[in-house]
Amino acid sequence: MSVWILTTGNSDVRLKHERNWNRLFTAISSNLECEEFASATPINPKDKREGYTVPARVLGLTYTDQPNHFDDLEFPLIDTFFTKIEKDNIELEEIIILLTDQSNLFCEEQRLNEKCAYWQDTISLKPLLIKYFANKFENKFENKYNVPIKFITLTPQSTEGLDYWDATLDLVKAEFSKLQISQVKAVYISHQAGTPAISSAVQFVSLGKFKNVKFLVSNQYYDSDYNQQSEAKIIDSSQYWRGIQIQKAKQLIVTGFPGTALKMLDGITQISQTTLDELRKMVDFFNLHSVERDNTKDFEIANASQRIIDSLDLIRFFFNQNNYLQGISLLAAAQETFLKVAILNETAKIQNKYRGVAVSEFLQWDNEGLSLINMSKSQNITWSKIDELNTIKEDIFKLLKFPVDKDYFKRYDRGEVIFKTNANNVMLEWLKKLNPELQTWANLKWSCDYYKDRESDLRNQLMHNLRGMEDSDVIDYLLGYSKVKPNNIATVIDTYSQNVKKPFLEAIALLKLPYKPGKLQKKLNAIADNLV
């Protein structure tokens, strides 16, 4: 013998037609706080033979005392379940039906609104469901046995209604804790009706409370093309649990939590090893850990530009997760990398030559940053004195439009001039000389300001002093500690998106740096799609 637990929703009982509706509703409408339910809504306006819906509470109140008109009603979802129960010869010992009643949450003034959730409650459907089941057992099972029906009414005790996930989960836990069902019995769960919060709560509580859980579900759950009875199927709890874990993991992946998703999938069988390997690579990427490096291509403009774009997307994930330390650290790295890539990209356009060699070929980018190549390795340049070397360097940097006229952009090492090509303030000014049309953004300008207040540097405070932060601290940082704040700045994400990422992408577009947009999100989506 088995137990069947099913939820109910606003559309579980429907009208086959509207011939009697207006007359029957008028008889009870004066007792309602709201009388705006005169018209039944066709499920498919193109084919009204598919039936009509009205709010569940109103439908129940209208038809409870109308036994002669019971045939006006249809119960499509429950019909689908019953067909499967009959087909599989499932012997039911008890049926438990969940109803909803939020009358204590809404005052009379709120009930004047026909859209109020109060009117979606299923409590008034109880008499109709009792009659429906009585007819079903008499007609379908030839009265072989009488199955008792128990009703559980979900009544929120707080101000949070049945759309609130946490509160609804607690409510379902409390109600299910009262059920005395032997662990050896099969418990069939039909949870598709009701709010998403109710459906989710019934799923999770059932899996935790009962040992032998089977989910009786419909393949086709109310859509606008409903024109025939859909089929139901029974899903074993282990398979269902696997499906739930897979769906949760997919959502975690696409929203930027690949590490959590990977842990959730631990122990789940029949997952493609290729998909798991791709997910592990993504976890490494989010942890800023590179396991596949090609030093020969890391410093190419195309690859570096793509890394910048991917980092900008990754930073948004970090900020969305309140992972501010990684976010601002990665932003600092992305901006510094951008300066180097942009300078390389712009100097490559210079047609000038120095002693027969394209001047851009003298500039290199490697682990040490931007610098001139080792002059002694050039066959076209010889030198024997420091002064000659310094002159060669200055001539080349002039052709590269470096601001050589500024003494504080260089230093001396035993008489040899060393141009500060890797200092942020120097690179920014150099880039602006290379492309005067470039528009910078507040955080970039602030991070490149040599004279900025180090005490205000949020990144330094975190890295060196383990100081925490508030959202407002991050917002100030992203705005470059501007005294004039933009309008409509409310969150870290908004600030980053509008005042950092947007102008950053505009600068990349101006410089025509090569990249593929949305590559990170596409990778995440592809991994999630392959997870089955």
C-alpha positions in Angstrom: 0.0 0.0 0.0 1.2 3.5 -0.9 0.6 7.1 0.1 0.1 9.9 -2.4 0.9 13.5 -1.5 -0.1 16.2 -4.0 0.0 20.0 -4.1 -2.8 22.1 -5.5 -2.6 25.3 -7.5 -4.7 28.1 -8.8 -5.4 26.4 -12.2 -5.9 22.8 -11.0 -9.7 23.1 -11.2 -11.0 24.8 -14.4 -14.2 25.5 -16.2 -15.0 23.4 -19.3 -17.2 26.2 -20.5 -18.6 29.5 -19.3 -22.3 28.9 -19.9 -23.3 28.9 -16.2 -20.5 31.0 -14.8 -21.9 34.5 -14.8 -25.2 33.4 -13.2 -23.6 31.2 -10.5 -20.9 33.8 -9.7 -23.5 36.6 -9.4 -25.2 34.6 -6.6 -22.2 34.7 -4.3 -20.4 37.9 -5.5 -22.1 40.2 -3.0 -20.3 38.2 -0.2 -16.8 38.9 -1.7 -14.6 41.9 -0.9 -13.9 42.2 -4.6 -16.4 41.6 -7.4 -14.1 41.9 -10.4 -14.3 38.3 -11.4 -17.3 38.4 -13.7 -15.5 37.0 -16.7 -13.7 33.7 -17.0 -10.4 33.7 -18.8 -10.1 31.3 -21.8 -6.9 29.2 -21.6 -6.5 29.5 -25.3 -8.3 32.6 -26.8 -8.0 31.0 -30.2 -9.8 27.8 -29.1 -12.2 28.3 -26.2 -12.9 24.5 -26.2 -9.8 24.2 -24.1 -11.5 25.7 -21.1 -11.5 28.7 -18.8 -9.8 29.7 -15.6 -10.9 31.9 -12.7 -9.1 32.4 -9.3 -9.2 29.3 -7.2 -10.8 30.8 -4.1 -13.6 32.3 -6.2 -14.2 29.1 -8.2 -14.5 27.1 -5.0 -16.9 29.5 -3.3 -19.0 29.6 -6.5 -19.4 25.8 -7.1 -19.3 24.3 -3.6 -23.1 24.5 -3.2 -23.8 23.7 -6.8 -23.8 19.9 -7.1 -26.0 20.0 -10.2 -23.3 21.9 -12.0 -20.3 19.8 -11.0 -19.9 18.7 -14.6 -18.9 22.3 -15.5 -15.5 21.5 -13.9 -12.5 19.7 -15.1 -9.3 18.6 -13.2 -6.8 18.0 -15.9 -3.6 17.6 -13.9 -5.1 15.3 -11.3 -6.7 13.3 -14.1 -3.3 12.8 -15.6 -2.0 11.4 -12.3 -5.0 9.2 -11.8 -4.5 7.6 -15.3 -1.0 6.7 -14.3 -2.1 5.3 -10.9 -4.7 3.1 -12.6 -2.4 2.0 -15.4 0.3 0.9 -12.9 -2.1 -0.7 -10.5 -0.9 1.4 -7.6 -2.8 0.6 -4.4 -3.3 3.8 -2.3 -3.7 3.7 1.4 -4.1 7.4 1.9 -4.2 10.6 -0.2 -2.7 13.8 1.3 -3.6 17.1 -0.4 -1.9 20.4 0.3 -4.2 23.4 0.2 -3.2 27.1 0.7 -4.8 29.8 2.8 -3.2 33.2 3.2 -6.3 35.0 4.5 -4.4 36.1 7.7 -1.9 38.0 5.5 -4.2 40.3 3.6 -6.6 42.9 5.0 -9.9 43.7 3.4 -8.4 46.7 1.6 -5.8 44.4 0.0 -8.4 41.9 -1.0 -10.2 44.6 -3.1 -7.4 44.0 -5.7 -8.3 41.0 -7.9 -4.6 40.3 -8.3 -4.1 39.8 -4.6 -2.6 36.4 -3.8 -5.5 35.8 -1.4 -7.7 35.0 -4.4 -5.2 32.4 -5.7 -5.5 30.3 -2.5 -6.9 26.8 -2.9 -8.6 26.3 0.5 -12.1 26.7 -1.0 -11.5 23.9 -3.4 -11.6 21.3 -0.6 -15.3 20.3 -1.1 -14.8 20.1 -4.9 -11.8 17.9 -4.5 -13.6 15.6 -2.0 -16.4 15.1 -4.6 -13.9 14.7 -7.4 -12.1 11.9 -5.6 -15.3 10.2 -4.5 -16.4 10.1 -8.2 -13.0 8.9 -9.3 -12.8 6.0 -6.9 -16.4 4.9 -7.7 -15.9 5.1 -11.4 -12.3 4.0 -11.9 -11.8 1.5 -9.2 -15.4 0.1 -9.0 -15.4 1.0 -5.3 -12.8 -1.8 -4.5 -11.6 0.2 -1.5 -12.2 3.4 0.2 -9.1 5.7 0.3 -9.2 8.3 3.0 -8.2 11.8 2.0 -6.4 14.0 4.4 -6.0 17.8 3.8 -3.1 19.9 5.0 -3.6 23.6 4.8 -0.4 25.7 4.4 -1.1 28.9 6.4 1.8 31.3 6.7 2.2 32.6 10.3 4.5 35.5 9.4 4.2 38.4 7.0 5.9 36.3 4.3 3.5 34.6 1.9 3.8 31.3 0.0 6.1 32.9 -2.6 8.9 33.2 -0.1 11.2 30.2 -0.3 12.7 30.1 3.2 9.5 30.7 5.0 7.6 28.2 2.9 10.3 25.6 3.4 10.0 26.0 7.2 6.2 25.7 6.9 6.2 22.5 4.8 8.8 21.0 7.2 6.6 21.7 10.2 3.5 20.2 8.5 5.3 17.1 7.2 6.8 16.5 10.7 3.3 15.7 11.8 2.8 12.9 9.3 3.1 9.4 10.6 4.0 7.3 7.6 5.9 4.0 7.8 9.3 4.2 6.1 8.6 0.9 4.3 5.7 2.5 2.4 6.1 4.0 -1.0 5.3 7.7 -1.0 4.3 9.2 -4.3 4.8 12.9 -4.6 3.1 15.2 -7.1 4.5 18.7 -6.5 4.0 20.5 -9.8 1.0 22.6 -8.7 1.2 25.6 -6.4 3.9 28.3 -6.1 7.5 27.5 -7.1 8.3 27.9 -3.4 5.8 25.2 -2.4 6.9 22.9 -5.2 10.6 23.2 -4.2 9.8 22.8 -0.5 7.8 19.6 -1.0 10.6 18.2 -3.1 13.3 18.7 -0.6 11.3 17.9 2.5 10.0 14.7 1.0 13.5 13.5 0.0 14.7 14.1 3.5 11.7 12.6 5.4 10.7 9.5 3.5 12.8 6.6 2.5 10.9 5.3 -0.5 10.0 8.4 -2.5 8.7 8.3 -6.0 7.7 11.4 -7.9 4.5 11.2 -9.9 4.8 14.1 -12.4 3.2 15.3 -15.6 5.3 15.6 -18.8 3.1 18.4 -20.1 2.2 20.9 -17.4 -0.3 23.6 -18.3 0.7 25.5 -21.4 -1.3 27.6 -23.9 -1.4 24.7 -26.3 -3.1 22.3 -23.9 -5.6 20.4 -25.9 -5.3 16.9 -24.7 -4.6 15.0 -21.6 -0.9 14.8 -21.0 1.0 11.8 -19.8 2.4 11.3 -16.3 5.5 9.3 -15.3 7.0 8.1 -12.1 10.6 9.1 -11.3 12.6 7.2 -8.6 13.9 9.4 -5.9 17.6 8.7 -6.6 17.1 9.7 -10.2 15.0 12.7 -9.2 17.7 13.8 -6.6 20.3 13.4 -9.4 18.2 15.6 -11.6 17.8 18.2 -8.9 21.5 18.3 -8.2 22.3 18.6 -12.0 19.8 21.5 -12.3 21.3 23.3 -9.3 24.8 22.7 -10.5 23.9 24.2 -13.9 22.5 27.3 -12.3 25.6 27.7 -10.2 27.8 27.4 -13.2 26.1 30.0 -15.4 26.0 32.4 -12.5 29.7 32.1 -11.7 30.0 29.5 -9.0 31.8 26.7 -10.8 33.6 25.6 -7.6 30.4 25.1 -5.7 28.9 23.3 -8.7 31.9 20.9 -8.9 31.5 20.0 -5.2 27.8 19.4 -5.7 28.4 17.0 -8.5 30.8 14.9 -6.3 29.5 11.4 -6.2 27.0 11.8 -9.0 27.5 9.1 -11.7 27.2 9.1 -15.4 28.6 12.6 -15.9 30.8 13.1 -18.9 34.5 13.2 -17.9 35.1 15.8 -20.6 32.5 18.0 -19.0 34.0 17.6 -15.6 37.4 18.4 -16.9 36.1 21.6 -18.5 34.4 22.5 -15.2 37.7 21.9 -13.3 39.5 24.2 -15.8 36.8 26.9 -15.1 37.3 26.5 -11.3 41.0 27.1 -11.9 40.2 30.1 -13.9 38.0 31.6 -11.2 40.7 30.9 -8.7 43.1 32.8 -10.9 45.1 29.6 -11.2 46.4 28.8 -14.7 47.2 25.2 -15.5 47.6 25.6 -19.2 50.1 28.3 -20.1 51.8 29.0 -23.4 54.5 31.6 -22.6 55.2 32.0 -26.4 51.7 33.5 -26.8 50.9 35.0 -23.5 52.3 38.4 -24.6 50.7 38.5 -28.0 48.2 41.4 -28.3 45.3 39.2 -29.3 45.7 36.7 -26.5 46.3 39.4 -23.9 43.3 41.5 -25.1 41.1 38.4 -24.7 42.4 37.9 -21.2 41.5 41.5 -20.3 37.9 41.0 -21.6 37.5 37.7 -19.8 38.9 39.3 -16.6 36.3 42.1 -16.9 33.6 39.5 -17.0 35.2 37.6 -14.1 35.4 40.8 -12.0 31.7 41.2 -12.4 31.1 37.7 -11.1 33.4 38.5 -8.1 31.7 41.7 -7.2 28.3 40.0 -7.6 29.4 37.5 -5.0 30.8 40.2 -2.7 34.3 38.8 -3.4 35.7 42.2 -3.3 39.4 41.4 -2.7 39.7 39.3 -5.8 37.6 41.7 -7.8 39.7 44.9 -7.1 43.0 43.0 -7.3 42.0 41.6 -10.7 40.8 45.0 -11.8 44.2 46.5 -11.0 45.9 43.8 -13.0 43.5 44.1 -15.9 44.0 47.9 -16.1 47.8 47.6 -16.0 47.8 44.9 -18.6 45.5 47.1 -20.8 48.1 49.9 -20.7 50.8 47.6 -21.9 48.7 46.0 -24.6 47.4 49.3 -25.8 50.9 50.8 -26.0 52.1 47.8 -28.0 49.1 48.0 -30.2 49.6 51.8 -30.9 53.4 51.7 -31.3 53.0 48.9 -33.9 51.2 51.5 -36.1 54.2 53.8 -36.1 55.9 53.7 -39.5 59.2 55.4 -38.4 62.5 53.4 -38.5 65.7 53.7 -36.6 68.8 52.8 -38.6 66.7 50.7 -40.9 64.7 48.9 -38.3 61.0 49.5 -37.6 61.0 51.4 -34.4 58.3 49.3 -32.9 60.5 46.2 -33.1 62.8 47.7 -30.4 59.9 47.5 -27.8 59.2 44.2 -26.1 56.8 42.9 -23.5 57.7 39.9 -21.3 57.6 38.9 -17.6 59.6 42.0 -16.7 57.1 44.3 -18.4 57.6 46.8 -21.3 61.2 47.6 -22.2 63.6 48.1 -25.1 65.3 45.0 -26.4 68.9 44.4 -25.4 70.7 46.9 -27.7 73.9 44.8 -27.8 71.9 42.1 -29.7 71.0 44.4 -32.6 73.3 44.0 -35.5 72.6 47.6 -36.7 73.5 49.3 -33.5 76.9 49.4 -31.8 77.9 51.4 -28.8 80.9 51.6 -26.5 80.0 54.4 -24.2 77.1 55.0 -21.8 76.4 58.4 -23.4 76.0 56.8 -26.8 73.7 54.2 -25.4 71.6 56.8 -23.6 71.4 58.8 -26.9 70.3 55.7 -28.8 67.6 55.0 -26.2 66.3 58.5 -26.2 66.1 58.7 -30.0 64.2 55.4 -30.1 61.8 56.5 -27.4 61.2 59.8 -29.1 60.1 57.9 -32.2 57.9 55.8 -30.0 56.3 59.0 -28.7 57.4 58.3 -25.2 57.4 61.5 -23.1 61.2 61.7 -22.8 61.1 65.4 -22.0 59.9 64.6 -18.4 62.8 63.9 -16.2 60.7 62.2 -13.6 59.8 59.5 -16.2 63.4 58.2 -16.0 66.1 57.2 -13.6 69.8 56.6 -13.8 71.7 53.4 -13.0 75.5 54.0 -12.9 75.1 56.6 -15.6 72.7 54.6 -17.8 69.3 56.2 -18.3 66.4 53.9 -17.4 63.1 55.0 -18.8 60.2 54.1 -16.4 58.2 52.2 -19.0 56.3 50.1 -16.5 55.1 52.8 -14.1 51.3 53.2 -14.4 51.4 57.0 -14.5 54.1 56.9 -17.2 52.2 54.3 -19.3 49.0 56.3 -19.1 50.6 59.5 -20.3 52.5 57.6 -23.0 49.3 56.0 -24.3 47.5 59.3 -24.4 50.3 60.8 -26.5 50.0 57.8 -28.8 46.2 58.2 -29.1 44.9 61.6 -27.9 41.3 60.5 -28.5 41.5 58.0 -25.7 39.0 58.7 -22.9 40.0 57.4 -19.5 37.8 56.5 -16.6 38.1 57.6 -12.9 39.5 54.4 -11.4 42.2 54.1 -14.1 43.2 57.8 -13.7 43.3 57.4 -9.9 45.3 54.2 -10.0 47.8 55.9 -12.4 48.2 59.0 -10.2 51.6 58.9 -8.7 50.7 61.4 -6.0 47.5 59.6 -4.9 46.8 59.2 -1.2 48.1 55.7 -0.4 46.0 55.7 2.8 42.9 55.7 0.6 44.1 52.8 -1.5 41.6 50.1 -0.7 43.6 47.4 -2.4 46.8 48.2 -0.4 44.8 48.3 2.9 43.5 44.9 2.2 46.7 43.3 0.9 49.0 44.8 3.6 46.8 45.4 6.6 44.0 42.9 6.4 41.4 45.6 6.8 37.8 44.9 5.9 35.5 46.9 3.7 31.9 48.1 3.2 30.1 48.3 -0.1 30.5 52.1 0.1 34.3 51.6 0.3 34.3 49.6 -2.9 32.1 52.1 -4.6 34.4 55.0 -3.7 37.4 53.0 -4.9 35.7 52.2 -8.3 34.9 55.9 -8.7 38.5 56.8 -8.1 37.5 58.6 -4.9 35.8 61.3 -6.9 34.3 64.1 -4.9 31.4 64.3 -7.4 29.4 61.1 -7.4 27.4 60.1 -10.5 23.6 59.9 -10.2 21.8 56.6 -9.5 24.8 54.9 -8.0 23.3 52.3 -5.6 25.3 49.1 -5.8 28.9 47.9 -6.4 27.7 46.1 -9.5 26.0 49.2 -10.9 29.1 51.3 -10.2 31.4 48.8 -11.8 29.3 48.2 -14.9 28.6 51.9 -15.6 31.8 53.6 -14.4 34.5 51.1 -15.1 33.5 48.3 -17.5 31.5 50.4 -19.9 34.3 53.1 -20.5 36.9 50.3 -20.4 35.2 48.5 -23.3 34.8 51.8 -25.1 38.5 52.4 -24.9 39.2 48.9 -26.2 36.9 49.5 -29.1 38.5 52.8 -29.9 42.0 51.2 -30.0 40.5 48.3 -32.1 42.0 45.7 -29.8 41.0 42.2 -31.0 38.7 40.1 -28.8 35.6 37.9 -28.7 32.8 39.3 -26.5 31.0 37.2 -23.9 33.6 34.3 -24.2 33.5 33.6 -20.5 29.7 33.4 -20.3 29.6 31.3 -23.4 32.1 28.8 -21.9 30.0 28.6 -18.7 26.8 28.1 -20.6 28.4 25.4 -22.8 29.6 23.5 -19.7 26.2 23.8 -18.1 24.5 22.6 -21.4 26.7 19.6 -21.5 25.9 18.6 -18.0 23.3 15.9 -18.2 
